[in-house]
Amino acid sequence: MRMTVLLAGAIAASVSGTAWAADLPVRTTAMPAIMAYNWAGMYVGLNAGYTWSQNRTRYNYALSGAADAADIAEFNAAGLVPSSFGGARGGFTGGAQLGYNYQFGTLLFGLEGDLQYLDSKRSASQSFSFVDATDNISIVTGARSRLDWLGTVRARAGLTFDRALIYATGGLAIGRAKDGTSISSTGVSNGVPYVGIWRGERTGTRVGWALGGGIEYAITQSLSLKAEYLYYDLGTTRYAVAGSSTDPAEGFLGGVAKAKLNGSLARVGLNWKFAAY
């Protein structure tokens, strides 16, 4: 009888303890929130790609005051020197960039500067011959243009999609350019050997604008990969083309050349973002 009472008490205590434990709150561990990628901060990077352009050099020529209407008409009709010509050019480009991003929600605003080397040289030439009863002259006109480097300082604005960024960019462009023209003529004029040379060139830093856009993706917390297109326009430069010939009655004085400089860049790059504090 005593054993039965003890056993019943143990069973009652066990049931009571189980019911009490069931009334306790269940503790669960919350999953950590996944944070969106933070684009804000300073970054540096390298880039490489291809640059191309297709520009023309245009000319306005001058004849001496002694030239009459017949001389001018003959000069223009013969097309002894071109009024304009040029050609496509393209090559490698590579450089570095430095920038800073500000992020407001999914909106990104920033400032970026870059400096590019460009393998961008253009040269073109045309030959003409002038033959009549007293003259037999060959004329070669050549033009050349070169952009040694290009730098830009641009604003960036875009939309972020976690680790992806789509942006537009635009701002100031500066480049070091050299343009030149040469006109050489040889032959016989009025039975006398004839040689004439006219030259002109302009070298200097030119200022313009750049506009483009791109996409960028953060591979890690610090490293991102980008693809970008940029159009630049450094305006038009003018320079004199002057010279002389062995003919004392030479009527061709030379002229003024106008060379426009613009082009495109397509490049990919890697950026390293410094940790934000």
MIRODO-62663 format. One record per residue (C-alpha): residue number from 1; residue in one letter; x, z, y. Coordinates in steps of 0.1 Angstrom, whole numbers, plus 5000, padded with zeros to 4 digits. Each point is the difference from the previous one (the first is absolute). Layout:
// residues N
+-----+------+------+------+------+
!  nr ! rest !    x !    z !    y !
+-----+------+------+------+------+
! NUM !    a !    X !    Z !    Y !
...
+-----+------+------+------+------+
This chain:
// residues 277
+-----+------+------+------+------+
!  nr ! rest !    x !    z !    y !
+-----+------+------+------+------+
!   1 !    m ! 5000 ! 5000 ! 5000 !
!   2 !    r ! 5028 ! 5009 ! 5024 !
!   3 !    m ! 5018 ! 4967 ! 4992 !
!   4 !    t ! 4969 ! 4981 ! 5007 !
!   5 !    v ! 4996 ! 5016 ! 5035 !
!   6 !    l ! 5037 ! 4992 ! 5009 !
!   7 !    l ! 4997 ! 4964 ! 4989 !
!   8 !    a ! 4968 ! 4996 ! 5020 !
!   9 !    g ! 5018 ! 5014 ! 5031 !
!  10 !    a ! 5029 ! 4977 ! 4997 !
!  11 !    i ! 4978 ! 4970 ! 4997 !
!  12 !    a ! 4980 ! 5011 ! 5031 !
!  13 !    a ! 5032 ! 5005 ! 5020 !
!  14 !    s ! 5013 ! 4965 ! 4990 !
!  15 !    v ! 4967 ! 4983 ! 5010 !
!  16 !    s ! 4999 ! 5019 ! 5033 !
!  17 !    g ! 5037 ! 4990 ! 5008 !
!  18 !    t ! 4993 ! 4964 ! 4993 !
!  19 !    a ! 4969 ! 4999 ! 5022 !
!  20 !    w ! 5020 ! 5017 ! 5028 !
!  21 !    a ! 5028 ! 4975 ! 4998 !
!  22 !    a ! 4975 ! 4971 ! 5001 !
!  23 !    d ! 4988 ! 5013 ! 5034 !
!  24 !    l ! 5035 ! 4997 ! 5015 !
!  25 !    p ! 5007 ! 4970 ! 5023 !
!  26 !    v ! 5020 ! 4972 ! 4985 !
!  27 !    r ! 5033 ! 4992 ! 5018 !
!  28 !    t ! 5009 ! 4963 ! 5003 !
!  29 !    t ! 5032 ! 4984 ! 5015 !
!  30 !    a ! 4993 ! 4975 ! 5028 !
!  31 !    m ! 5018 ! 4966 ! 4997 !
!  32 !    p ! 5024 ! 4994 ! 5029 !
!  33 !    a ! 4987 ! 4975 ! 5026 !
!  34 !    i ! 5017 ! 4966 ! 5000 !
!  35 !    m ! 5014 ! 4994 ! 5035 !
!  36 !    a ! 5000 ! 4965 ! 5015 !
!  37 !    y ! 5034 ! 4985 ! 5008 !
!  38 !    n ! 5013 ! 5010 ! 5035 !
!  39 !    w ! 5015 ! 4970 ! 5019 !
!  40 !    a ! 5009 ! 5020 ! 5031 !
!  41 !    g ! 5037 ! 5004 ! 5009 !
!  42 !    m ! 5032 ! 4982 ! 5006 !
!  43 !    y ! 5014 ! 4973 ! 4977 !
!  44 !    v ! 5029 ! 4975 ! 4997 !
!  45 !    g ! 5003 ! 4970 ! 4978 !
!  46 !    l ! 5016 ! 4966 ! 4992 !
!  47 !    n ! 4984 ! 4966 ! 4996 !
!  48 !    a ! 5007 ! 4964 ! 4990 !
!  49 !    g ! 4981 ! 4968 ! 5000 !
!  50 !    y ! 4998 ! 4964 ! 5014 !
!  51 !    t ! 4997 ! 4987 ! 5035 !
!  52 !    w ! 4989 ! 4966 ! 5012 !
!  53 !    s ! 4991 ! 4980 ! 5031 !
!  54 !    q ! 4994 ! 4965 ! 5013 !
!  55 !    n ! 5010 ! 4996 ! 5036 !
!  56 !    r ! 5006 ! 4971 ! 5023 !
!  57 !    t ! 5023 ! 4994 ! 5029 !
!  58 !    r ! 4985 ! 4980 ! 5029 !
!  59 !    y ! 5018 ! 4981 ! 5027 !
!  60 !    n ! 4994 ! 4988 ! 5035 !
!  61 !    y ! 5027 ! 4975 ! 5010 !
!  62 !    a ! 5012 ! 4990 ! 5034 !
!  63 !    l ! 5014 ! 4967 ! 5013 !
!  64 !    s ! 5021 ! 4995 ! 5031 !
!  65 !    g ! 4985 ! 4991 ! 5033 !
!  66 !    a ! 5017 ! 4966 ! 4997 !
!  67 !    a ! 4978 ! 4991 ! 4970 !
!  68 !    d ! 4972 ! 4977 ! 5008 !
!  69 !    a ! 4966 ! 4996 ! 4984 !
!  70 !    a ! 5014 ! 4975 ! 4975 !
!  71 !    d ! 5027 ! 5024 ! 4989 !
!  72 !    i ! 4975 ! 5028 ! 4994 !
!  73 !    a ! 4976 ! 4977 ! 4981 !
!  74 !    e ! 5029 ! 4987 ! 4979 !
!  75 !    f ! 5012 ! 5036 ! 4993 !
!  76 !    n ! 4965 ! 5012 ! 4989 !
!  77 !    a ! 4992 ! 4969 ! 4980 !
!  78 !    a ! 5032 ! 5001 ! 4981 !
!  79 !    g ! 4995 ! 5037 ! 4990 !
!  80 !    l ! 5038 ! 5005 ! 5003 !
!  81 !    v ! 4996 ! 5037 ! 4998 !
!  82 !    p ! 4970 ! 5019 ! 4985 !
!  83 !    s ! 4974 ! 5018 ! 5021 !
!  84 !    s ! 4998 ! 5027 ! 4973 !
!  85 !    f ! 5011 ! 5007 ! 4964 !
!  86 !    g ! 5006 ! 5028 ! 4977 !
!  87 !    g ! 4996 ! 5011 ! 4964 !
!  88 !    a ! 4992 ! 5028 ! 4976 !
!  89 !    r ! 5024 ! 5027 ! 4992 !
!  90 !    g ! 4999 ! 5030 ! 4977 !
!  91 !    g ! 5022 ! 5025 ! 4982 !
!  92 !    f ! 5006 ! 5035 ! 4989 !
!  93 !    t ! 4992 ! 5030 ! 5021 !
!  94 !    g ! 5009 ! 5036 ! 4994 !
!  95 !    g ! 5000 ! 5032 ! 5020 !
!  96 !    a ! 4990 ! 5036 ! 5005 !
!  97 !    q ! 4971 ! 5019 ! 5015 !
!  98 !    l ! 4993 ! 5035 ! 5014 !
!  99 !    g ! 4966 ! 5013 ! 5008 !
! 100 !    y ! 4976 ! 5029 ! 5004 !
! 101 !    n ! 4964 ! 5003 ! 4988 !
! 102 !    y ! 4971 ! 5022 ! 5012 !
! 103 !    q ! 4970 ! 5004 ! 4977 !
! 104 !    f ! 4964 ! 5010 ! 5009 !
! 105 !    g ! 4979 ! 5000 ! 4969 !
! 106 !    t ! 5002 ! 4965 ! 4986 !
! 107 !    l ! 5013 ! 4985 ! 5033 !
! 108 !    l ! 5037 ! 4995 ! 5006 !
! 109 !    f ! 5018 ! 4993 ! 5033 !
! 110 !    g ! 5037 ! 4996 ! 5003 !
! 111 !    l ! 5030 ! 4985 ! 5017 !
! 112 !    e ! 5027 ! 4980 ! 4983 !
! 113 !    g ! 5032 ! 4983 ! 5011 !
! 114 !    d ! 5021 ! 4976 ! 4979 !
! 115 !    l ! 5031 ! 4978 ! 5003 !
! 116 !    q ! 5003 ! 4968 ! 4980 !
! 117 !    y ! 5028 ! 4976 ! 4991 !
! 118 !    l ! 4987 ! 4964 ! 4998 !
! 119 !    d ! 5016 ! 4970 ! 4984 !
! 120 !    s ! 4981 ! 4978 ! 5023 !
! 121 !    k ! 5018 ! 4969 ! 5013 !
! 122 !    r ! 4985 ! 4967 ! 5010 !
! 123 !    s ! 5018 ! 4967 ! 5008 !
! 124 !    a ! 4986 ! 4965 ! 5005 !
! 125 !    s ! 5015 ! 4967 ! 5012 !
! 126 !    q ! 4987 ! 4965 ! 5008 !
! 127 !    s ! 5019 ! 4968 ! 5005 !
! 128 !    f ! 4991 ! 4970 ! 5022 !
! 129 !    s ! 5016 ! 4967 ! 5008 !
! 130 !    f ! 4997 ! 4980 ! 5031 !
! 131 !    v ! 5010 ! 4963 ! 4999 !
! 132 !    d ! 4995 ! 4973 ! 5026 !
! 133 !    a ! 5020 ! 4972 ! 5015 !
! 134 !    t ! 5026 ! 5023 ! 5015 !
! 135 !    d ! 4997 ! 5033 ! 4982 !
! 136 !    n ! 5004 ! 5013 ! 4964 !
! 137 !    i ! 4997 ! 5038 ! 5001 !
! 138 !    s ! 4993 ! 5026 ! 4973 !
! 139 !    i ! 4985 ! 5033 ! 5011 !
! 140 !    v ! 4998 ! 5031 ! 4979 !
! 141 !    t ! 4979 ! 5030 ! 5012 !
! 142 !    g ! 5003 ! 5033 ! 4982 !
! 143 !    a ! 4982 ! 5034 ! 5004 !
! 144 !    r ! 5008 ! 5033 ! 4984 !
! 145 !    s ! 4984 ! 5034 ! 5001 !
! 146 !    r ! 5009 ! 5033 ! 4984 !
! 147 !    l ! 4985 ! 5035 ! 4999 !
! 148 !    d ! 5027 ! 5025 ! 4990 !
! 149 !    w ! 4978 ! 5032 ! 4999 !
! 150 !    l ! 4966 ! 5012 ! 5007 !
! 151 !    g ! 4988 ! 5035 ! 5009 !
! 152 !    t ! 4965 ! 5013 ! 5005 !
! 153 !    v ! 4983 ! 5032 ! 5012 !
! 154 !    r ! 4964 ! 5000 ! 4988 !
! 155 !    a ! 4969 ! 5022 ! 4998 !
! 156 !    r ! 4983 ! 5002 ! 4965 !
! 157 !    a ! 4964 ! 5008 ! 4994 !
! 158 !    g ! 4983 ! 5000 ! 4966 !
! 159 !    l ! 4977 ! 5015 ! 4974 !
! 160 !    t ! 5013 ! 5022 ! 4971 !
! 161 !    f ! 4985 ! 5001 ! 4965 !
! 162 !    d ! 5018 ! 5030 ! 4986 !
! 163 !    r ! 5034 ! 4984 ! 4991 !
! 164 !    a ! 4991 ! 4965 ! 5013 !
! 165 !    l ! 5003 ! 4989 ! 5036 !
! 166 !    i ! 4987 ! 4968 ! 5017 !
! 167 !    y ! 5012 ! 4996 ! 5036 !
! 168 !    a ! 5004 ! 4977 ! 5030 !
! 169 !    t ! 5030 ! 5001 ! 5023 !
! 170 !    g ! 5012 ! 4985 ! 5033 !
! 171 !    g ! 5023 ! 5006 ! 5029 !
! 172 !    l ! 5032 ! 4989 ! 5017 !
! 173 !    a ! 5025 ! 4976 ! 4985 !
! 174 !    i ! 5036 ! 4994 ! 5011 !
! 175 !    g ! 5025 ! 4975 ! 4986 !
! 176 !    r ! 5034 ! 4985 ! 5007 !
! 177 !    a ! 4998 ! 4962 ! 5001 !
! 178 !    k ! 5022 ! 4969 ! 5007 !
! 179 !    d ! 4986 ! 4966 ! 5008 !
! 180 !    g ! 5020 ! 4968 ! 5008 !
! 181 !    t ! 4998 ! 4963 ! 5005 !
! 182 !    s ! 5026 ! 4972 ! 4999 !
! 183 !    i ! 4996 ! 4963 ! 5009 !
! 184 !    s ! 5029 ! 4977 ! 4993 !
! 185 !    s ! 5002 ! 4963 ! 5005 !
! 186 !    t ! 5027 ! 4975 ! 4991 !
! 187 !    g ! 5003 ! 4962 ! 5000 !
! 188 !    v ! 5005 ! 4972 ! 5025 !
! 189 !    s ! 4983 ! 4997 ! 5034 !
! 190 !    n ! 5005 ! 4968 ! 5021 !
! 191 !    g ! 5029 ! 4991 ! 4977 !
! 192 !    v ! 5018 ! 5033 ! 5007 !
! 193 !    p ! 5004 ! 5028 ! 4974 !
! 194 !    y ! 4975 ! 5027 ! 5007 !
! 195 !    v ! 4999 ! 5038 ! 4992 !
! 196 !    g ! 4975 ! 5025 ! 5013 !
! 197 !    i ! 4995 ! 5037 ! 4992 !
! 198 !    w ! 4973 ! 5024 ! 5011 !
! 199 !    r ! 4996 ! 5036 ! 4988 !
! 200 !    g ! 4981 ! 5032 ! 5007 !
! 201 !    e ! 4994 ! 5033 ! 4983 !
! 202 !    r ! 4984 ! 5034 ! 5006 !
! 203 !    t ! 5009 ! 5033 ! 4983 !
! 204 !    g ! 4984 ! 5033 ! 5006 !
! 205 !    t ! 4976 ! 5027 ! 4990 !
! 206 !    r ! 4964 ! 4990 ! 5001 !
! 207 !    v ! 4969 ! 5022 ! 5002 !
! 208 !    g ! 4965 ! 4993 ! 4986 !
! 209 !    w ! 4975 ! 5015 ! 4976 !
! 210 !    a ! 4992 ! 5004 ! 4963 !
! 211 !    l ! 4968 ! 5004 ! 4981 !
! 212 !    g ! 4992 ! 5004 ! 4963 !
! 213 !    g ! 4987 ! 5022 ! 4972 !
! 214 !    g ! 5007 ! 5013 ! 4966 !
! 215 !    i ! 4993 ! 5023 ! 4971 !
! 216 !    e ! 5019 ! 5030 ! 4987 !
! 217 !    y ! 4998 ! 5022 ! 4969 !
! 218 !    a ! 5015 ! 5034 ! 4994 !
! 219 !    i ! 5018 ! 4999 ! 4967 !
! 220 !    t ! 5010 ! 5037 ! 5002 !
! 221 !    q ! 4996 ! 5027 ! 5026 !
! 222 !    s ! 5030 ! 4986 ! 5019 !
! 223 !    l ! 5004 ! 4964 ! 4990 !
! 224 !    s ! 4976 ! 4971 ! 5010 !
! 225 !    l ! 5001 ! 4963 ! 4995 !
! 226 !    k ! 4987 ! 4975 ! 5026 !
! 227 !    a ! 4993 ! 4963 ! 5005 !
! 228 !    e ! 4997 ! 4987 ! 5035 !
! 229 !    y ! 4995 ! 4968 ! 5021 !
! 230 !    l ! 5012 ! 4998 ! 5036 !
! 231 !    y ! 4997 ! 4972 ! 5026 !
! 232 !    y ! 5024 ! 5001 ! 5030 !
! 233 !    d ! 5001 ! 4980 ! 5032 !
! 234 !    l ! 5030 ! 5002 ! 5023 !
! 235 !    g ! 4987 ! 4975 ! 5025 !
! 236 !    t ! 5017 ! 4969 ! 5015 !
! 237 !    t ! 5034 ! 4997 ! 5014 !
! 238 !    r ! 5013 ! 4972 ! 5024 !
! 239 !    y ! 5034 ! 4988 ! 5006 !
! 240 !    a ! 5017 ! 4970 ! 5017 !
! 241 !    v ! 5016 ! 4971 ! 4981 !
! 242 !    a ! 5027 ! 4985 ! 5022 !
! 243 !    g ! 5030 ! 4977 ! 4996 !
! 244 !    s ! 5015 ! 4966 ! 5010 !
! 245 !    s ! 5012 ! 4967 ! 4986 !
! 246 !    t ! 5028 ! 4975 ! 5006 !
! 247 !    d ! 4976 ! 4977 ! 5019 !
! 248 !    p ! 5004 ! 5007 ! 5037 !
! 249 !    a ! 4964 ! 4986 ! 5005 !
! 250 !    e ! 4985 ! 5023 ! 4974 !
! 251 !    g ! 4964 ! 5005 ! 5007 !
! 252 !    f ! 4993 ! 5028 ! 4974 !
! 253 !    l ! 5005 ! 5034 ! 5014 !
! 254 !    g ! 4988 ! 5021 ! 4971 !
! 255 !    g ! 4970 ! 5023 ! 5000 !
! 256 !    v ! 4984 ! 5033 ! 4992 !
! 257 !    a ! 4993 ! 5012 ! 4965 !
! 258 !    k ! 4973 ! 5024 ! 4990 !
! 259 !    a ! 5002 ! 5018 ! 4967 !
! 260 !    k ! 4972 ! 5022 ! 4986 !
! 261 !    l ! 5009 ! 5027 ! 4975 !
! 262 !    n ! 4975 ! 5015 ! 4976 !
! 263 !    g ! 4996 ! 5005 ! 4963 !
! 264 !    s ! 4988 ! 5021 ! 4971 !
! 265 !    l ! 5014 ! 5027 ! 4977 !
! 266 !    a ! 4987 ! 5008 ! 4965 !
! 267 !    r ! 5017 ! 5030 ! 4985 !
! 268 !    v ! 4998 ! 5029 ! 4976 !
! 269 !    g ! 5015 ! 5034 ! 5006 !
! 270 !    l ! 5005 ! 5036 ! 4988 !
! 271 !    n ! 4994 ! 5030 ! 5022 !
! 272 !    w ! 5012 ! 5035 ! 4995 !
! 273 !    k ! 4977 ! 5026 ! 5016 !
! 274 !    f ! 5015 ! 5034 ! 5010 !
! 275 !    a ! 4981 ! 5031 ! 4991 !
! 276 !    a ! 4975 ! 5012 ! 5027 !
! 277 !    y ! 5004 ! 5036 ! 5012 !
+-----+------+------+------+------+
